[in-house]
Amino acid sequence: MKNRYLVGGPITPLLISELWTLGNDDAGAGAVSIFIGKVRDDEVNGRRVTAIEYSAYNEMADKEAEEIVKTVQAAFSDVRKVIIVHSTGIVRAGEASLLIMVTAGHRDHSTRACRHTLEMVKEQLPVWKKEIY
């Protein structure tokens, strides 16, 4: 990935596997929590969503994601690694567009930090979406 936090197109099973390997290299970590967000085929005003086109401010996304990681690691002392990857470009309904993986010593910090990271990403990461019907 050219950008640490953004990837063009959907988040593929191969990328998920690579990130799992990257996030699972700490034998002292007892928990890995993963959130994978997918594009839904919602119906809006009688039209079905077939894809979402994501756009981002790349440089700002890197800075914001770094701040999110630092904030999460400071808030949850047991967290060892936080990985955030968001799609840009076209992602079809049923495909993954967001992956968050948090590794921690124990499950409580892992699961709570994963949820906290998700909420921060949704609020702060400069990524915009346009639904395609």
N, C-alpha and C positions, 0 to 999 in steps of 0.2 A: 504494500500500500504506500503510495506516494505521500499521502496525508495520513498522519497517525490515527485520526478519528473519523475520517470520511472515506467512503469507498463508492466508486461509480457502479450503479446498478444494484441489484438485490444482494443481500448477504447470503452467500451460498453455503450448502452443507460443507464444502471443502474449506471455506474460510472459517466456519464455525469450528471445524476439527482442528485447524491450525491454531486458532485462538485458544481452544481448550488445552492444547499441548503447551502453548506459551503460558497460560494461566495456571497450569497444573504442575509446575516444575519445583514447587516448594513442599518438601516432605514434612515440614512442620505445620503446614496448613491442614486443618481438619474439615474444612467446609468450602465448597465452591457454589455460589448461587448465580444462576444465569436467568436473565430475562431476554426473550426474543419477541420483538414486536413485528406483527405481520400486517400487510395491507388487507383490509376487509372489503368485500364486495357489497358495501352498503347501498341501499336504495335512497336516493335523494331526489325529492320532487318527481317521482315516477321514473327516474333514470338510475341505472345501475353503474356503480363505480367499477371500472375495469382495471384501473391503474392509478398511481399517484406519481406525479413528477416532483421530485425534491430538488430544491436549490439551496445553496449555502454561501455564506461569506467565509471562504476557506480560512483565511488568516485569523479572523476573529473566532471561528469555530475551534481552531487549535488552542488559542489562548483561553477561551471559555471552558473547554473540556479539561485543560490542565488545572484551572481553578476549581472545577468541580471535583476532580480527583484529589487535589490537596485538601479541599474542604471535607470530603468524605473520610479521608485518612485521618484528619485531625479530630473529626467527630466520633470516630469509631476506632479506638486504640488497637483493637485486635485485627483490623483490616491490613492485609499484606499487599494486595494488588487490586487495582480497579482498571478494567478495560471497557472502553466505550467505542462503539463503531456505529455510525449512522450512514445510511445510503444517500446518494445524490443521483439525479437522473431519474429514469423511468423504473418503477417497481410495480409489477403486475399484482392484481389481487391474488392472495394466497402466498405471495413471496415475502420473505423477511426484509425489514427495512431498518431495524434497530437491534443491536446486541449490547447488553450490559453484563459483564461478568465480574463478580467480586469474590476474591479469595481471602479467607480469614482463618484464624486459629480455631474458631468455634462457630457453630451454625447461627446462633443468635445475632452476632455482629454481621455475619455474612448476609443473612436474609434481610435484616433491617437496613444495612448499608446499601444493598442492591435496590431496595425500594426507594430509599432516600436519593440515590444516584439517579434513578428513573425520573423522579419528580423534578430534580434539578435540571436534568437534560431537557425535559419538556418545557420548563420555564425559561431556561437561559441559553440553550444552544441556538445559535443563529442559523437555523435550518427552517425553510418554508416549504409548504406543500400546495400543490394544485391538483385537485381531483380531475381525473380523465374519465369520461363516460363513454 
